[in-house]
């Protein structure tokens, strides 16, 4: 997301991170042993160190949904 030249690039990154989080949650729900695409510590770090510092005024709908997903997953 940092260094993206256009909004479309940021949106693709947000979509990827959201999909990775959703895949991790569905894998965890369906299997006794879990394989995390993005583990909980990395999710928390991404939320607190990167996403929390994004300017909400410039955040797209994809960015907001991704932020909300990580906020709900970590808390």
N, CA, C and O atoms as CSV, one atom per row, in Angstrom:
chain,resi,resn,atom,element,x,y,z
A,1,UNK,N,N,0.813,-1.167,0.000
A,1,UNK,CA,C,0.000,0.000,0.000
A,1,UNK,C,C,0.872,1.252,0.000
A,1,UNK,O,O,0.542,2.253,-0.636
A,2,UNK,N,N,1.972,1.182,0.712
A,2,UNK,CA,C,2.899,2.306,0.682
A,2,UNK,C,C,3.610,2.330,-0.661
A,2,UNK,O,O,4.028,1.290,-1.170
A,3,UNK,N,N,3.741,3.487,-1.217
A,3,UNK,CA,C,4.455,3.621,-2.472
A,3,UNK,C,C,3.620,3.321,-3.701
A,3,UNK,O,O,4.131,3.358,-4.820
A,4,UNK,N,N,2.339,3.024,-3.509
A,4,UNK,CA,C,1.477,2.766,-4.660
A,4,UNK,C,C,1.279,4.060,-5.431
A,4,UNK,O,O,1.040,5.116,-4.846
A,5,UNK,N,N,1.380,3.968,-6.736
A,5,UNK,CA,C,1.271,5.172,-7.562
A,5,UNK,C,C,-0.170,5.582,-7.818
A,5,UNK,O,O,-0.464,6.770,-7.952
A,6,UNK,N,N,-1.063,4.617,-7.887
A,6,UNK,CA,C,-2.466,4.920,-8.166
A,6,UNK,C,C,-3.364,4.197,-7.161
A,6,UNK,O,O,-2.962,3.209,-6.548
A,7,UNK,N,N,-4.573,4.704,-7.007
A,7,UNK,CA,C,-5.519,4.118,-6.056
A,7,UNK,C,C,-5.818,2.661,-6.372
A,7,UNK,O,O,-5.998,1.849,-5.464
A,8,UNK,N,N,-5.870,2.330,-7.650
A,8,UNK,CA,C,-6.155,0.950,-8.052
A,8,UNK,C,C,-5.135,-0.025,-7.447
A,8,UNK,O,O,-5.509,-1.113,-7.008
A,9,UNK,N,N,-3.876,0.348,-7.421
A,9,UNK,CA,C,-2.838,-0.501,-6.826
A,9,UNK,C,C,-3.088,-0.698,-5.328
A,9,UNK,O,O,-2.919,-1.801,-4.807
A,10,UNK,N,N,-3.489,0.366,-4.644
A,10,UNK,CA,C,-3.797,0.264,-3.213
A,10,UNK,C,C,-4.987,-0.665,-2.998
A,10,UNK,O,O,-4.979,-1.496,-2.090
A,11,UNK,N,N,-6.008,-0.520,-3.835
A,11,UNK,CA,C,-7.201,-1.349,-3.698
A,11,UNK,C,C,-6.885,-2.824,-3.897
A,11,UNK,O,O,-7.430,-3.676,-3.195
A,12,UNK,N,N,-6.017,-3.131,-4.841
A,12,UNK,CA,C,-5.617,-4.526,-5.064
A,12,UNK,C,C,-4.909,-5.076,-3.828
A,12,UNK,O,O,-5.156,-6.213,-3.425
A,13,UNK,N,N,-4.038,-4.279,-3.230
A,13,UNK,CA,C,-3.342,-4.717,-2.019
A,13,UNK,C,C,-4.329,-4.928,-0.875
A,13,UNK,O,O,-4.234,-5.926,-0.161
A,14,UNK,N,N,-5.275,-4.007,-0.687
A,14,UNK,CA,C,-6.288,-4.166,0.355
A,14,UNK,C,C,-7.106,-5.429,0.126
A,14,UNK,O,O,-7.383,-6.167,1.072
A,15,UNK,N,N,-7.492,-5.684,-1.106
A,15,UNK,CA,C,-8.267,-6.890,-1.416
A,15,UNK,C,C,-7.472,-8.146,-1.093
A,15,UNK,O,O,-8.022,-9.106,-0.553
A,16,UNK,N,N,-6.186,-8.149,-1.417
A,16,UNK,CA,C,-5.359,-9.319,-1.138
A,16,UNK,C,C,-5.273,-9.570,0.365
A,16,UNK,O,O,-5.434,-10.705,0.813
A,17,UNK,N,N,-5.021,-8.524,1.143
A,17,UNK,CA,C,-4.924,-8.687,2.592
A,17,UNK,C,C,-6.253,-9.143,3.193
A,17,UNK,O,O,-6.265,-9.965,4.109
A,18,UNK,N,N,-7.367,-8.622,2.688
A,18,UNK,CA,C,-8.671,-9.067,3.185
A,18,UNK,C,C,-8.926,-10.522,2.836
A,18,UNK,O,O,-9.416,-11.288,3.666
A,19,UNK,N,N,-8.598,-10.902,1.619
A,19,UNK,CA,C,-8.778,-12.305,1.218
A,19,UNK,C,C,-7.903,-13.231,2.048
A,19,UNK,O,O,-8.336,-14.319,2.427
A,20,UNK,N,N,-6.692,-12.815,2.331
A,20,UNK,CA,C,-5.799,-13.640,3.150
A,20,UNK,C,C,-6.367,-13.806,4.554
A,20,UNK,O,O,-6.288,-14.892,5.127
A,21,UNK,N,N,-6.931,-12.759,5.106
A,21,UNK,CA,C,-7.530,-12.838,6.438
A,21,UNK,C,C,-8.753,-13.739,6.424
A,21,UNK,O,O,-8.926,-14.558,7.327
A,22,UNK,N,N,-9.604,-13.603,5.415
A,22,UNK,CA,C,-10.792,-14.434,5.319
A,22,UNK,C,C,-10.429,-15.894,5.117
A,22,UNK,O,O,-11.048,-16.772,5.718
A,23,UNK,N,N,-9.434,-16.169,4.281
A,23,UNK,CA,C,-8.986,-17.544,4.070
A,23,UNK,C,C,-8.477,-18.145,5.372
A,23,UNK,O,O,-8.751,-19.309,5.664
A,24,UNK,N,N,-7.749,-17.373,6.148
A,24,UNK,CA,C,-7.229,-17.852,7.427
A,24,UNK,C,C,-8.369,-18.184,8.371
A,24,UNK,O,O,-8.334,-19.218,9.038
A,25,UNK,N,N,-9.376,-17.328,8.440
A,25,UNK,CA,C,-10.502,-17.564,9.336
A,25,UNK,C,C,-11.309,-18.777,8.909
A,25,UNK,O,O,-11.729,-19.556,9.764
A,26,UNK,N,N,-11.540,-18.964,7.615
A,26,UNK,CA,C,-12.315,-20.114,7.162
A,26,UNK,C,C,-11.528,-21.402,7.340
A,26,UNK,O,O,-12.106,-22.437,7.672
A,27,UNK,N,N,-10.227,-21.354,7.125
A,27,UNK,CA,C,-9.393,-22.533,7.352
A,27,UNK,C,C,-9.432,-22.900,8.829
A,27,UNK,O,O,-9.551,-24.077,9.169
A,28,UNK,N,N,-9.334,-21.919,9.705
A,28,UNK,CA,C,-9.344,-22.166,11.143
A,28,UNK,C,C,-10.665,-22.758,11.592
A,28,UNK,O,O,-10.689,-23.599,12.491
A,29,UNK,N,N,-11.753,-22.341,10.991
A,29,UNK,CA,C,-13.069,-22.818,11.395
A,29,UNK,C,C,-13.331,-24.243,10.925
A,29,UNK,O,O,-14.107,-24.961,11.556
A,30,UNK,N,N,-12.708,-24.665,9.842
A,30,UNK,CA,C,-13.033,-25.950,9.237
A,30,UNK,C,C,-12.027,-27.063,9.514
A,30,UNK,O,O,-12.298,-28.222,9.197
A,31,UNK,N,N,-10.896,-26.748,10.088
A,31,UNK,CA,C,-9.849,-27.739,10.281
A,31,UNK,C,C,-9.372,-27.691,11.727
A,31,UNK,O,O,-9.260,-26.614,12.313
A,32,UNK,N,N,-9.091,-28.861,12.302
A,32,UNK,CA,C,-8.635,-28.891,13.686
A,32,UNK,C,C,-7.268,-28.239,13.841
A,32,UNK,O,O,-7.045,-27.505,14.804
A,33,UNK,N,N,-6.368,-28.487,12.930
A,33,UNK,CA,C,-5.078,-27.793,12.964
A,33,UNK,C,C,-5.137,-26.670,11.944
A,33,UNK,O,O,-5.672,-26.845,10.849
A,34,UNK,N,N,-4.601,-25.544,12.292
A,34,UNK,CA,C,-4.757,-24.377,11.432
A,34,UNK,C,C,-3.470,-24.067,10.685
A,34,UNK,O,O,-2.367,-24.288,11.185
A,35,UNK,N,N,-3.635,-23.569,9.520
A,35,UNK,CA,C,-2.547,-23.061,8.701
A,35,UNK,C,C,-2.908,-21.625,8.386
A,35,UNK,O,O,-3.880,-21.370,7.674
A,36,UNK,N,N,-2.153,-20.703,8.896
A,36,UNK,CA,C,-2.495,-19.300,8.745
A,36,UNK,C,C,-1.762,-18.681,7.563
A,36,UNK,O,O,-0.543,-18.801,7.434
A,37,UNK,N,N,-2.517,-18.029,6.718
A,37,UNK,CA,C,-1.910,-17.269,5.638
A,37,UNK,C,C,-1.213,-16.061,6.246
A,37,UNK,O,O,-0.070,-15.752,5.910
A,38,UNK,N,N,-1.920,-15.383,7.148
A,38,UNK,CA,C,-1.345,-14.295,7.930
A,38,UNK,C,C,-1.660,-14.610,9.381
A,38,UNK,O,O,-2.828,-14.619,9.772
A,39,UNK,N,N,-0.642,-14.868,10.183
A,39,UNK,CA,C,-0.892,-15.249,11.573
A,39,UNK,C,C,-1.386,-14.061,12.390
A,39,UNK,O,O,-1.331,-12.916,11.941
A,40,UNK,N,N,-1.865,-14.349,13.587
A,40,UNK,CA,C,-2.475,-13.324,14.436
A,40,UNK,C,C,-1.494,-12.198,14.771
A,40,UNK,O,O,-1.866,-11.025,14.736
A,41,UNK,N,N,-0.260,-12.541,15.091
A,41,UNK,CA,C,0.734,-11.509,15.421
A,41,UNK,C,C,0.998,-10.588,14.231
A,41,UNK,O,O,1.099,-9.372,14.391
A,42,UNK,N,N,1.108,-11.169,13.049
A,42,UNK,CA,C,1.330,-10.364,11.846
A,42,UNK,C,C,0.110,-9.510,11.534
A,42,UNK,O,O,0.245,-8.367,11.096
A,43,UNK,N,N,-1.076,-10.056,11.755
A,43,UNK,CA,C,-2.305,-9.290,11.539
A,43,UNK,C,C,-2.360,-8.094,12.469
A,43,UNK,O,O,-2.715,-6.989,12.059
A,44,UNK,N,N,-2.006,-8.324,13.727
A,44,UNK,CA,C,-2.022,-7.235,14.697
A,44,UNK,C,C,-0.975,-6.183,14.345
A,44,UNK,O,O,-1.240,-4.986,14.450
A,45,UNK,N,N,0.192,-6.615,13.935
A,45,UNK,CA,C,1.248,-5.683,13.543
A,45,UNK,C,C,0.828,-4.866,12.317
A,45,UNK,O,O,1.043,-3.654,12.271
A,46,UNK,N,N,0.239,-5.523,11.343
A,46,UNK,CA,C,-0.232,-4.827,10.150
A,46,UNK,C,C,-1.276,-3.773,10.513
A,46,UNK,O,O,-1.255,-2.658,9.992
A,47,UNK,N,N,-2.181,-4.139,11.407
A,47,UNK,CA,C,-3.216,-3.201,11.815
A,47,UNK,C,C,-2.640,-2.019,12.584
A,47,UNK,O,O,-2.946,-0.868,12.270
A,48,UNK,N,N,-1.813,-2.289,13.582
A,48,UNK,CA,C,-1.348,-1.212,14.466
A,48,UNK,C,C,-0.219,-0.381,13.867
A,48,UNK,O,O,-0.138,0.820,14.125
A,49,UNK,N,N,0.644,-0.991,13.082
A,49,UNK,CA,C,1.803,-0.266,12.557
A,49,UNK,C,C,1.579,0.344,11.177
A,49,UNK,O,O,2.254,1.306,10.810
A,50,UNK,N,N,0.650,-0.198,10.420
A,50,UNK,CA,C,0.456,0.295,9.050
A,50,UNK,C,C,-0.943,0.890,8.851
A,50,UNK,O,O,-1.082,2.072,8.535
A,51,UNK,N,N,-1.961,0.072,9.035
A,51,UNK,CA,C,-3.319,0.525,8.722
A,51,UNK,C,C,-3.787,1.652,9.636
A,51,UNK,O,O,-4.514,2.542,9.194
A,52,UNK,N,N,-3.387,1.627,10.887
A,52,UNK,CA,C,-3.830,2.664,11.825
A,52,UNK,C,C,-3.285,4.041,11.468
A,52,UNK,O,O,-3.814,5.053,11.927
A,53,UNK,N,N,-2.250,4.090,10.668
A,53,UNK,CA,C,-1.637,5.361,10.298
A,53,UNK,C,C,-2.106,5.887,8.937
A,53,UNK,O,O,-1.646,6.933,8.480
A,54,UNK,N,N,-3.017,5.164,8.299
A,54,UNK,CA,C,-3.547,5.633,7.024
A,54,UNK,C,C,-4.529,6.774,7.261
A,54,UNK,O,O,-5.252,6.784,8.257
A,55,UNK,N,N,-4.549,7.715,6.357
A,55,UNK,CA,C,-5.460,8.853,6.456
A,55,UNK,C,C,-6.857,8.398,6.046
A,55,UNK,O,O,-7.065,8.036,4.888
A,56,UNK,N,N,-7.823,8.408,6.972
A,56,UNK,CA,C,-9.179,7.951,6.630
A,56,UNK,C,C,-9.831,8.772,5.519
A,56,UNK,O,O,-10.681,8.264,4.788
A,57,UNK,N,N,-9.438,10.030,5.390
A,57,UNK,CA,C,-10.021,10.885,4.355
A,57,UNK,C,C,-9.645,10.427,2.953
A,57,UNK,O,O,-10.370,10.701,1.997
A,58,UNK,N,N,-8.533,9.742,2.824
A,58,UNK,CA,C,-8.090,9.281,1.501
A,58,UNK,C,C,-8.293,7.778,1.314
A,58,UNK,O,O,-7.919,7.228,0.277
A,59,UNK,N,N,-8.877,7.115,2.301
A,59,UNK,CA,C,-9.057,5.665,2.239
A,59,UNK,C,C,-10.264,5.325,1.353
A,59,UNK,O,O,-11.331,5.923,1.488
A,60,UNK,N,N,-10.084,4.374,0.463
A,60,UNK,CA,C,-11.169,3.928,-0.412
A,60,UNK,C,C,-12.082,2.974,0.354
A,60,UNK,O,O,-11.810,2.616,1.500
A,61,UNK,N,N,-13.153,2.577,-0.292
A,61,UNK,CA,C,-14.066,1.611,0.317
A,61,UNK,C,C,-13.342,0.286,0.591
A,61,UNK,O,O,-13.571,-0.343,1.624
A,62,UNK,N,N,-12.470,-0.136,-0.332
A,62,UNK,CA,C,-11.701,-1.368,-0.126
A,62,UNK,C,C,-10.804,-1.232,1.107
A,62,UNK,O,O,-10.694,-2.158,1.912
A,63,UNK,N,N,-10.179,-0.093,1.240
A,63,UNK,CA,C,-9.312,0.150,2.393
A,63,UNK,C,C,-10.077,0.123,3.697
A,63,UNK,O,O,-9.618,-0.467,4.675
A,64,UNK,N,N,-11.237,0.755,3.723
A,64,UNK,CA,C,-12.047,0.771,4.932
A,64,UNK,C,C,-12.500,-0.633,5.304
A,64,UNK,O,O,-12.417,-1.027,6.467
A,65,UNK,N,N,-12.981,-1.392,4.318
A,65,UNK,CA,C,-13.422,-2.774,4.602
A,65,UNK,C,C,-12.270,-3.620,5.146
A,65,UNK,O,O,-12.451,-4.404,6.078
A,66,UNK,N,N,-11.103,-3.455,4.564
A,66,UNK,CA,C,-9.937,-4.211,5.016
A,66,UNK,C,C,-9.575,-3.821,6.452
A,66,UNK,O,O,-9.335,-4.685,7.296
A,67,UNK,N,N,-9.537,-2.525,6.718
A,67,UNK,CA,C,-9.243,-2.052,8.071
A,67,UNK,C,C,-10.253,-2.627,9.059
A,67,UNK,O,O,-9.866,-3.124,10.117
A,68,UNK,N,N,-11.544,-2.563,8.727
A,68,UNK,CA,C,-12.588,-3.073,9.612
A,68,UNK,C,C,-12.434,-4.576,9.843
A,68,UNK,O,O,-12.623,-5.052,10.962
A,69,UNK,N,N,-12.097,-5.315,8.810
A,69,UNK,CA,C,-11.910,-6.768,8.944
A,69,UNK,C,C,-10.764,-7.096,9.898
A,69,UNK,O,O,-10.898,-7.961,10.764
A,70,UNK,N,N,-9.648,-6.406,9.738
A,70,UNK,CA,C,-8.503,-6.646,10.613
A,70,UNK,C,C,-8.782,-6.189,12.037
A,70,UNK,O,O,-8.373,-6.847,12.994
A,71,UNK,N,N,-9.475,-5.068,12.181
A,71,UNK,CA,C,-9.834,-4.578,13.512
A,71,UNK,C,C,-10.694,-5.603,14.240
A,71,UNK,O,O,-10.458,-5.886,15.415
A,72,UNK,N,N,-11.683,-6.159,13.557
A,72,UNK,CA,C,-12.566,-7.163,14.164
A,72,UNK,C,C,-11.833,-8.462,14.444
A,72,UNK,O,O,-12.091,-9.107,15.461
A,73,UNK,N,N,-10.936,-8.851,13.574
A,73,UNK,CA,C,-10.210,-10.112,13.753
A,73,UNK,C,C,-9.209,-10.040,14.902
A,73,UNK,O,O,-9.013,-11.024,15.616
A,74,UNK,N,N,-8.583,-8.894,15.083
A,74,UNK,CA,C,-7.535,-8.750,16.093
A,74,UNK,C,C,-8.120,-8.487,17.473
A,74,UNK,O,O,-7.580,-8.943,18.481
A,75,UNK,N,N,-9.223,-7.753,17.516
A,75,UNK,CA,C,-9.784,-7.398,18.819
A,75,UNK,C,C,-10.698,-8.463,19.372
A,75,UNK,O,O,-11.244,-8.303,20.464
